[in-house]
Amino acid sequence: MRPAAKIRAVNPTQIFPGSGSDRFHLVDGEMHCEGLAITALAERFGTPLYVYSRAAMEDRFDAVRDAFGADARICYAVKANPNLSVLRVFGERGASFDVVSGGELARVQTAGFDTSEVVFAGVGKTRAEMDEALRAGILAFHVESAAEVEVLEDLARERGTVAPVALRLNPDVDVDTHAYISTGRKQDKFGLDLAIAGALVERIARSSSLRLRGYHVHLGSQLKDPKPYARALDRIEAFVDAASARGEGVEYLDVGGGFGIAYGTGEACDVRAVAHAVVDRIRARGWRPTTEPGRFLVGDAGVLVSRVLARKDGGDKGFLVCDAAMNDLIRPALYGAHHPVGAVRAPDRAPAPLTVDVVGPVCESGDFLARSASLPPMVEGDLLAVLAAGAYGASMASNYNSRPRPAEVLVDGGDVTVCRRRETYEDLYRAEIDS
Ligand SMILES: Cc1ncc(COP(=O)(O)O)c(C=O)c1O
């Protein structure tokens, strides 16, 4: 990793409009991150560029810690942003990790963190992945099917060890979010039907190679309302109380993640309200409260900086064609998700804003970053920022249209570090065999 480079820091004066974190702020009408000018970062590292604020991540981690209490286990959901430097920010703050693949586990190990508090969820773990996690000595497998229990027992027996298990329950709780990120309803593929979970508890109790350690739910992502968390807990408590074996050996309840952010409209999820709804009830059972937020910790801590390539006026609407595209940030194309956008530097005069679609160069009409955005008139070479892009941005980026993925930089109080270099053309075909 390149050493941190100094860029002159400026005192924060004003939050950047639409940003969910005051670590992105205005100085003389120009966007800064923790005192560093975004324009200088773009000139130095090129565009498209993901810019992350370490302080913004720490602010959010501390908010979750304050809400859930010092005894709670906070497992950062690696999928939201798996960059090794991001893992370090949270690991150094006392977080553990929630992983959903062998690759994510390998990242935690590569970042140098203890795996004994790692939880491994995911509806389809391979035998090889389970074996890797067993050898890593993780806290628990968040089991999502009866078939998984069979494989796990077989592996544990083979290795002469005991596999720690927490059952991911499907509480059939409806939440107000996009259908693709709703995960706790009966029709969703995730978690165990409660009747099957009951049988699995007995199955685990009979096995000398398996040990029940806890329960887990994850209701979905981008949630704002605390009530579904309480409803899920009602169902888990009823499930556990229906048979004494279901409470035996249980050490923790993981209420999942899913805490939503504002994306420029309304409020972020009130994590205190979520904690208030569940934490004391969990403690009262002698279980350790556990949570696994992703988006809430990193979403508002990152922006995608892009340079305007062309302004197209005329017809029914205007377009700003910029150098970032759906391959760099797929959320708008995939979910119709809204990300606020803003001009990095306000124009000297303040002409009336224009309503434009912000689009990328990819050959798809679905390649847009913002629709009907209100922006000052911008021209080729100007910089714009797509806000709240720290979660599920770089982590979902691809090479579609053979576009190298952007660089990512981490700003830390006046210093900036490249935490992922920009890909080259060679990176695009490095794994291909040209026979
Ligand atoms: C099991 C599990 N835990 C945690 C998360 C993190 O969700 P969020 O980023 O909304 O907090 C996810 C997201 O998909 C998940 O599937």
The ligand as an ORCA input file, in Angstrom:
! r2SCAN-3c Opt
* xyz 0 1
  C     -26.914    -11.531      6.438
  C     -26.701    -10.080      6.207
  N     -26.264     -9.331      7.226
  C     -26.023     -8.005      7.081
  C     -26.226     -7.383      5.871
  C     -25.922     -5.924      5.769
  O     -27.029     -5.177      5.440
  P     -26.934     -3.601      5.464
  O     -25.803     -3.209      4.605
  O     -28.228     -3.143      4.944
  O     -26.729     -3.206      6.892
  C     -26.717     -8.119      4.775
  C     -26.967     -7.471      3.485
  O     -27.281     -8.040      2.503
  C     -26.955     -9.518      4.963
  O     -27.382    -10.274      3.956
*
